Amino acid sequence: MSISPQLAVHRFGLGPRAALPADPLAWLDAQTIGAGPPIPPPEGRDTAFALAEGYAAWREHDASPPPAGQPSPVTRLFRAEQEAWTRHLLSAEEPFRERLVMFWLNHFTVAERGGFGVTTAYAGFLRDVVRPRITGRFADLLVAVSMSPAMLYYLDQVASVGPSSPFGRRSGRGLNENLAREILELHSLSPAAGYTQADVTEFARLMTGWGVERMREPFGTIFRPANHEPGPKTVMGKRFEEGPGAYEEALRFLAAHPATLRHIAFRLVRHFIADDPPPDAVATIETVLRDTDGDLGAAARALPRLPQAADPALTKLRSPMEWVLAVHRAGGTTDPRPVMSGMAALAQPLWNAPQPNGWPDTAQGWAGPEGVMQRLDLAFDIAGRFARQDPRALLEATLGPLAGPATRRAVTTAGGARDAIALLFASPEMQRR
């Protein structure tokens, strides 16, 4: 059974924005090769913000904090990048690629609440670290993310010092295990691999020395030998010698571990196919990753070819971000501000997940009574923006054959255009993919 054009756009994209693809699989495949079109810079600029600009804004804030109630220079840069990304998603012609970017941004969560260290580096984290690597090797993505300034700040690696290092002996400072623990638990192996607290501590010792320079060139990630814990370390039974090269060596070892491939396959299938991933589907993606040395593009191309991908039943609840983007794309919105406001209203503010494990990826995290009522209220509010459109034409363009009889009846018999569009946006088919 082959996936239909409407289902390909609905399940693997961000909702329709243009004509449906004539060959759905070829359309999806093309989005998993190469780097794709760049994200346009924020409005009023010719280029994206450089890391040095973010650190300059941070120093400006430190030297002269803004008046109460006024956004800091760092916050202004961050908001401009949020709007640029959201505007890009509203018009993206390669929505499967952007869904993959969204998936990996959530897998490797860094958030604004991590402080200025994260906010100054987020644009580079999205544009230069994650997005160019989502169709390459998982090992390359894991290394780039784990050594990025945003991640080093977010999980406090900048505060980790080898207790027996020269700086550690002088200062009395010691290890911070946050990043080591999350790489093992969330980003690579998962607890199913059976790693121990000793593995976490050894990994944290191995990682010492890696930090961020924000005051002078070269800005960004650096290795400080005086902070590095001397001596060899052993993680998951493998010995690593001291020195800066051990971190990347360990990350590549973890990336190729069978438990990591299984964990990544599980999460990809859960995100794109079902809250309870079918074991055979997980095994298929795991095999692709194993046989291709962790080729994420190959894994992405395999997802729409899973038998479950062509099932027309829409059972996977869209996250608030996915749903808000889908309804605004359906209506033709180009302004990112109401989209970002809608995400925040539904408790999924952009780039600000509350914990390192990211946003929920199952219905349980979003389908509570309050969340459902908020979606219904927001559907009516958003429908007001598009009340001059023909609800029946919007139904066909948005859902087409995916719309069930009850939804068709509700939209075609509603008392007015706004009510009809609100019912369309609130329909089970629009809420799910």
C-alpha positions as CSV (number, residue, x, y, z in Angstrom):
1,M,0.0,0.0,0.0
2,S,1.5,3.4,-1.1
3,I,1.0,6.6,0.8
4,S,-1.5,9.0,-0.8
5,P,-0.5,12.6,-1.6
6,Q,-2.9,14.1,1.0
7,L,-1.6,11.7,3.7
8,A,2.0,12.4,2.8
9,V,1.4,16.2,3.4
10,H,-0.7,15.7,6.4
11,R,1.3,13.0,8.2
12,F,4.9,13.9,7.3
13,G,4.6,17.6,6.5
14,L,3.1,20.7,8.2
15,G,-0.2,20.7,6.5
16,P,-1.0,21.8,2.9
17,R,0.2,25.1,1.6
18,A,0.5,24.5,-2.2
19,A,-0.4,21.9,-4.7
20,L,-0.3,18.3,-3.6
21,P,2.7,16.2,-4.9
22,A,2.1,14.0,-7.9
23,D,4.6,11.4,-6.6
24,P,4.4,11.5,-2.7
25,L,7.4,9.2,-2.1
26,A,9.6,11.0,-4.5
27,W,8.5,14.3,-3.0
28,L,9.4,13.1,0.5
29,D,12.7,11.5,-0.6
30,A,13.9,14.7,-2.1
31,Q,13.6,16.4,1.2
32,T,16.0,14.0,2.9
33,I,19.0,14.7,0.7
34,G,21.4,17.6,1.1
35,A,21.0,20.7,3.3
36,G,17.9,22.2,1.7
37,P,17.0,25.8,1.3
38,P,18.4,28.1,4.0
39,I,16.2,29.8,6.6
40,P,15.9,33.4,5.6
41,P,17.5,35.9,8.1
42,P,15.3,37.9,10.5
43,E,13.5,40.8,8.9
44,G,15.6,43.9,8.3
45,R,18.8,41.9,8.0
46,D,20.8,40.5,5.2
47,T,22.3,37.7,7.3
48,A,21.5,35.7,10.4
49,F,23.0,36.8,13.7
50,A,26.6,35.7,14.3
51,L,27.6,34.1,17.6
52,A,29.8,37.1,18.3
53,E,26.8,39.5,18.0
54,G,25.0,37.4,20.6
55,Y,27.9,37.6,23.0
56,A,28.3,41.3,22.4
57,A,24.6,41.8,23.3
58,W,25.2,39.7,26.4
59,R,28.1,41.9,27.4
60,E,25.9,45.0,26.7
61,H,23.3,43.7,29.0
62,D,25.8,43.0,31.7
63,A,27.3,46.5,31.4
64,S,23.9,48.3,31.2
65,P,20.8,46.3,32.0
66,P,17.6,47.7,30.3
67,P,14.9,49.4,32.4
68,A,12.4,47.2,34.1
69,G,9.9,45.7,31.6
70,Q,12.1,46.3,28.6
71,P,13.6,43.4,26.7
72,S,17.3,42.9,26.9
73,P,19.5,43.1,23.7
74,V,19.9,39.3,23.9
75,T,16.1,38.8,24.2
76,R,15.5,41.0,21.1
77,L,18.0,38.9,19.1
78,F,16.3,35.7,20.3
79,R,12.8,36.9,19.4
80,A,13.9,38.0,16.0
81,E,15.3,34.5,15.3
82,Q,12.1,32.9,16.6
83,E,10.0,35.0,14.2
84,A,12.4,34.2,11.3
85,W,12.1,30.4,12.0
86,T,8.3,30.6,12.4
87,R,7.9,32.6,9.2
88,H,10.0,30.0,7.4
89,L,7.8,27.2,8.7
90,L,4.6,29.0,7.5
91,S,5.9,29.0,3.9
92,A,8.2,26.1,3.8
93,E,8.0,24.1,0.6
94,E,10.0,21.1,2.1
95,P,7.9,20.5,5.2
96,F,9.1,17.0,5.8
97,R,12.6,18.4,6.2
98,E,11.4,20.9,8.7
99,R,9.5,18.3,10.6
100,L,12.7,16.4,10.9
101,V,14.4,19.6,12.2
102,M,11.7,20.0,14.7
103,F,12.1,16.4,15.8
104,W,15.8,16.7,16.3
105,L,15.5,20.1,18.1
106,N,13.2,18.4,20.6
107,H,15.5,15.3,20.9
108,F,18.4,17.6,21.6
109,T,16.5,20.1,23.7
110,V,18.1,23.4,24.7
111,A,15.8,26.1,25.9
112,E,15.6,29.9,26.6
113,R,15.2,29.2,30.3
114,G,18.8,28.0,30.2
115,G,19.8,31.7,30.4
116,F,21.7,34.1,28.1
117,G,24.3,31.4,27.3
118,V,21.6,29.5,25.4
119,T,19.7,32.5,24.0
120,T,22.9,34.0,22.4
121,A,23.8,30.7,20.7
122,Y,20.3,29.4,19.7
123,A,20.3,30.8,16.1
124,G,23.6,29.0,15.4
125,F,22.3,25.9,17.1
126,L,19.4,25.7,14.8
127,R,20.9,27.1,11.6
128,D,24.5,25.7,11.8
129,V,24.5,22.8,14.1
130,V,21.2,20.8,13.8
131,R,19.6,21.7,10.5
132,P,22.5,20.9,8.2
133,R,23.0,17.5,9.8
134,I,19.5,16.0,10.0
135,T,20.0,13.9,6.8
136,G,23.6,13.0,7.6
137,R,25.2,10.5,10.1
138,F,23.8,10.5,13.6
139,A,27.3,10.4,15.0
140,D,28.1,13.7,13.2
141,L,24.9,15.3,14.6
142,L,25.6,14.0,18.1
143,V,29.1,15.4,18.1
144,A,28.1,18.8,16.7
145,V,25.2,19.2,19.2
146,S,27.2,18.0,22.2
147,M,30.1,20.4,21.4
148,S,27.9,23.4,20.6
149,P,27.9,26.5,22.8
150,A,24.1,26.3,23.3
151,M,24.3,22.7,24.7
152,L,27.4,23.4,26.8
153,Y,25.7,26.3,28.5
154,Y,22.2,24.7,28.8
155,L,23.4,21.6,30.6
156,D,26.1,23.4,32.6
157,Q,29.2,21.9,31.1
158,V,30.8,25.3,31.2
159,A,30.8,24.9,35.0
160,S,32.4,21.4,35.1
161,V,36.0,21.2,36.2
162,G,38.2,18.2,36.8
163,P,38.8,18.0,40.6
164,S,42.4,16.9,40.0
165,S,43.1,19.3,37.2
166,P,45.4,22.3,37.8
167,F,42.4,24.7,38.0
168,G,40.3,22.3,40.1
169,R,43.1,22.0,42.7
170,R,43.5,25.8,42.9
171,S,39.8,26.6,43.0
172,G,38.3,23.6,44.7
173,R,35.7,23.3,42.0
174,G,34.5,19.9,40.7
175,L,32.4,18.0,38.2
176,N,29.0,18.9,36.9
177,E,27.4,15.7,35.5
178,N,24.3,17.2,33.8
179,L,25.4,17.0,30.2
180,A,27.1,13.6,30.7
181,R,23.9,12.2,32.2
182,E,21.6,13.6,29.5
183,I,23.8,12.5,26.6
184,L,23.6,8.9,28.0
185,E,19.9,9.0,29.1
186,L,18.2,11.1,26.4
187,H,20.5,11.7,23.4
188,S,22.1,8.3,22.8
189,L,21.9,5.0,24.8
190,S,18.8,5.5,26.9
191,P,18.5,3.7,30.3
192,A,17.7,0.5,28.5
193,A,21.4,0.1,27.8
194,G,22.1,-0.5,31.5
195,Y,24.7,2.2,32.0
196,T,25.6,3.0,35.7
197,Q,26.3,6.0,37.8
198,A,29.9,5.2,37.4
199,D,29.6,5.5,33.7
200,V,28.0,9.0,34.1
201,T,30.8,10.1,36.4
202,E,33.5,8.8,34.2
203,F,31.9,10.4,31.1
204,A,31.7,13.7,33.0
205,R,35.5,13.4,33.9
206,L,36.3,12.7,30.3
207,M,34.3,15.8,29.2
208,T,36.1,18.3,31.5
209,G,38.0,21.1,29.8
210,W,35.3,21.7,27.2
211,G,33.7,25.1,27.6
212,V,32.8,28.3,25.8
213,E,34.7,31.6,25.1
214,R,32.4,34.6,25.0
215,M,34.6,37.5,25.8
216,R,37.2,37.4,23.0
217,E,38.0,35.8,19.7
218,P,37.7,33.0,18.8
219,F,34.2,33.0,20.1
220,G,32.5,29.7,20.8
221,T,33.5,26.2,22.0
222,I,37.1,25.8,23.3
223,F,39.2,23.3,25.2
224,R,40.9,24.5,28.4
225,P,43.6,22.0,29.3
226,A,43.9,23.4,32.8
227,N,40.3,22.3,33.6
228,H,40.7,18.8,32.2
229,E,40.7,15.8,34.6
230,P,44.0,13.9,34.1
231,G,44.2,10.2,33.5
232,P,42.3,7.6,31.4
233,K,38.5,7.1,31.8
234,T,36.3,4.1,31.1
235,V,32.7,4.5,29.8
236,M,30.5,1.5,29.1
237,G,33.6,-0.8,29.3
238,K,35.6,1.2,26.8
239,R,38.8,3.0,27.8
240,F,39.5,6.6,26.7
241,E,42.8,8.3,27.2
242,E,43.0,11.9,28.6
243,G,43.0,14.9,26.3
244,P,40.6,16.8,24.1
245,G,40.1,14.1,21.6
246,A,38.5,11.7,24.1
247,Y,35.2,13.6,24.0
248,E,34.5,13.2,20.3
249,E,35.9,9.6,20.4
250,A,33.4,8.8,23.2
251,L,30.5,10.4,21.4
252,R,31.1,8.4,18.2
253,F,31.4,5.3,20.3
254,L,28.0,6.0,21.9
255,A,26.4,7.0,18.5
256,A,27.2,3.6,17.1
257,H,26.1,1.5,20.1
258,P,23.2,-0.9,19.3
259,A,21.2,0.6,22.2
260,T,21.5,4.1,20.7
261,L,20.3,2.9,17.3
262,R,17.3,1.2,18.9
263,H,16.5,4.3,20.9
264,I,16.6,6.6,17.9
265,A,14.5,4.2,15.9
266,F,11.9,4.0,18.6
267,R,11.7,7.8,18.9
268,L,11.4,8.3,15.2
269,V,8.6,5.8,14.8
270,R,6.8,7.1,17.8
271,H,7.0,10.6,16.4
272,F,5.9,9.9,12.9
273,I,3.7,6.8,13.2
274,A,2.2,6.0,16.6
275,D,2.4,6.7,20.3
276,D,2.9,3.0,20.8
277,P,5.5,2.2,18.1
278,P,4.8,-1.1,16.4
279,P,7.8,-3.3,17.2
280,D,8.3,-4.4,13.5
281,A,8.4,-0.7,12.4
282,V,11.0,0.1,15.1
283,A,13.0,-3.0,14.0
284,T,12.9,-1.8,10.4
285,I,14.3,1.7,11.1
286,E,16.8,0.2,13.5
287,T,18.1,-2.1,10.8
288,V,18.4,0.8,8.4
289,L,20.4,2.8,10.9
290,R,22.7,-0.2,11.6
291,D,23.2,-1.1,8.0
292,T,24.0,2.5,6.9
293,D,26.3,3.5,9.7
294,G,23.6,5.7,11.2
295,D,22.4,7.5,8.1
296,L,19.5,9.7,9.2
297,G,18.5,10.5,5.6
298,A,18.1,6.8,4.9
299,A,16.1,6.3,8.1
300,A,13.9,9.3,7.1
301,R,13.3,7.8,3.7
302,A,12.3,4.5,5.3
303,L,9.6,6.0,7.5
304,P,7.0,6.8,4.7
305,R,7.6,3.3,3.4
306,L,6.5,1.5,6.6
307,P,3.2,-0.3,6.1
308,Q,1.7,1.7,9.0
309,A,2.6,5.1,7.2
310,A,0.0,4.5,4.5
311,D,-2.8,3.7,6.9
312,P,-5.5,6.4,6.4
313,A,-6.6,6.3,10.0
314,L,-5.4,9.5,11.7
315,T,-4.4,8.4,15.2
316,K,-1.4,10.5,16.2
317,L,-2.3,13.7,18.0
318,R,-0.6,16.8,16.7
319,S,1.4,18.7,19.3
320,P,0.2,22.3,19.8
321,M,3.0,23.6,17.7
322,E,2.2,21.2,14.8
323,W,-1.6,22.0,15.0
324,V,-1.1,25.8,15.2
325,L,1.2,25.8,12.3
326,A,-1.1,23.5,10.3
327,V,-4.2,25.7,10.7
328,H,-2.3,28.9,9.9
329,R,-0.7,27.3,6.8
330,A,-4.2,26.2,5.8
331,G,-5.5,29.8,6.0
332,G,-2.4,31.3,4.3
333,T,-0.9,33.2,7.3
334,T,2.5,34.8,6.7
335,D,2.7,36.7,10.0
336,P,4.6,34.6,12.6
337,R,3.3,36.5,15.6
338,P,-0.2,35.0,16.0
339,V,1.4,31.6,15.4
340,M,3.9,32.1,18.3
341,S,1.1,33.5,20.5
342,G,-1.0,30.4,19.7
343,M,1.9,28.0,20.7
344,A,2.3,29.9,24.0
345,A,-1.4,29.9,24.7
346,L,-1.4,26.1,24.3
347,A,1.6,25.7,26.7
348,Q,4.2,25.0,24.1
349,P,6.2,28.3,23.8
350,L,8.7,28.1,21.0
351,W,12.2,26.9,22.0
352,N,11.4,26.9,25.7
353,A,10.7,23.3,26.8
354,P,10.6,23.0,30.6
355,Q,13.1,20.1,30.9
356,P,16.0,18.6,28.9
357,N,13.7,15.7,27.8
358,G,11.8,18.2,25.6
359,W,8.1,18.4,24.8
360,P,5.8,15.4,25.1
361,D,5.6,13.3,21.9
362,T,2.4,11.4,22.8
363,A,-1.3,12.3,23.3
364,Q,-1.0,11.8,27.0
365,G,1.1,15.0,27.3
366,W,-1.4,17.2,25.4
367,A,-4.9,15.6,25.5
368,G,-6.0,16.7,29.0
369,P,-9.5,18.4,29.4
370,E,-8.0,21.9,29.8
371,G,-5.7,21.5,26.7
372,V,-8.5,20.2,24.6
373,M,-10.8,23.1,25.6
374,Q,-8.0,25.6,24.9
375,R,-7.6,24.2,21.4
376,L,-11.3,24.6,20.7
377,D,-11.3,28.2,21.9
378,L,-8.2,29.0,19.8
379,A,-9.8,27.3,16.8
380,F,-12.7,29.8,16.9
381,D,-10.3,32.7,17.4
382,I,-8.1,31.7,14.5
383,A,-11.1,31.1,12.3
384,G,-12.0,34.7,12.7
385,R,-8.9,35.6,10.7
386,F,-10.1,33.6,7.8
387,A,-13.9,34.2,7.9
388,R,-13.9,35.6,4.4
389,Q,-12.7,32.3,2.9
390,D,-15.0,29.6,1.5
391,P,-15.2,26.9,4.2
392,R,-16.0,24.1,1.7
393,A,-13.0,25.1,-0.5
394,L,-10.8,25.3,2.7
395,L,-12.1,21.8,3.7
396,E,-11.0,20.3,0.4
397,A,-7.7,22.0,0.3
398,T,-6.9,21.2,3.9
399,L,-8.2,17.6,4.4
400,G,-9.8,16.5,1.1
401,P,-10.4,12.7,1.3
402,L,-9.1,12.6,4.8
403,A,-12.2,14.4,6.1
404,G,-14.8,12.0,7.5
405,P,-18.6,12.3,7.1
406,A,-19.1,13.9,10.5
407,T,-16.6,16.6,9.8
408,R,-18.0,17.3,6.3
409,R,-21.5,17.5,7.6
410,A,-20.4,19.9,10.4
411,V,-18.6,22.2,8.1
412,T,-21.2,22.3,5.3
413,T,-24.2,22.8,7.7
414,A,-22.6,25.4,10.0
415,G,-24.5,28.7,10.5
416,G,-21.7,30.9,9.1
417,A,-18.3,30.9,7.6
418,R,-16.4,31.5,10.9
419,D,-18.3,28.7,12.6
420,A,-17.6,26.4,9.7
421,I,-13.9,27.1,9.7
422,A,-13.7,26.8,13.4
423,L,-15.3,23.4,13.2
424,L,-12.8,22.4,10.5
425,F,-9.8,23.5,12.5
426,A,-11.2,21.8,15.7
427,S,-12.1,18.6,13.8
428,P,-10.5,15.2,14.8
429,E,-8.8,15.0,11.4
430,M,-7.2,18.4,11.8
431,Q,-6.1,17.6,15.3
432,R,-4.4,14.4,14.3
433,R,-2.1,13.1,11.6
